[in-house]
Amino acid sequence: MAFQHTRFIAGHAKLPQGMAAKSVFDTLTITAEVDYKYGVILEASCTLATDHGRQYIHDLLKGISLREGPEEAEKLVEEYYKGKAANALVAAVRDLHKQYELL
């Protein structure tokens, strides 16, 4: 059973005004299925408004090890995501890492 080797965690952050997703959600959430032993993100999703945005964040975060800290994921978001939700995504990544540390 694969579930015994993974954990499902979520990180949250407040969305800025003027975002399309703000009309549906007050917070941005990043969820991840993480390998329990190594902390590697196997799958990731978020509550951005578009399928394309959600897929982009998934692709950006997949394969990163939270065991090493949130810095790599933060740098990738800051470098490659150029939208209003950038700061919220970084904050959600930090919260995701915080939740990982609680495992």
Beta strands, then each sheet from edge to edge (+ up, - down):
strand 1: 6-14
strand 2: 27-35
strand 3: 41-46
sheet 1: 1+ 2- 3+
end
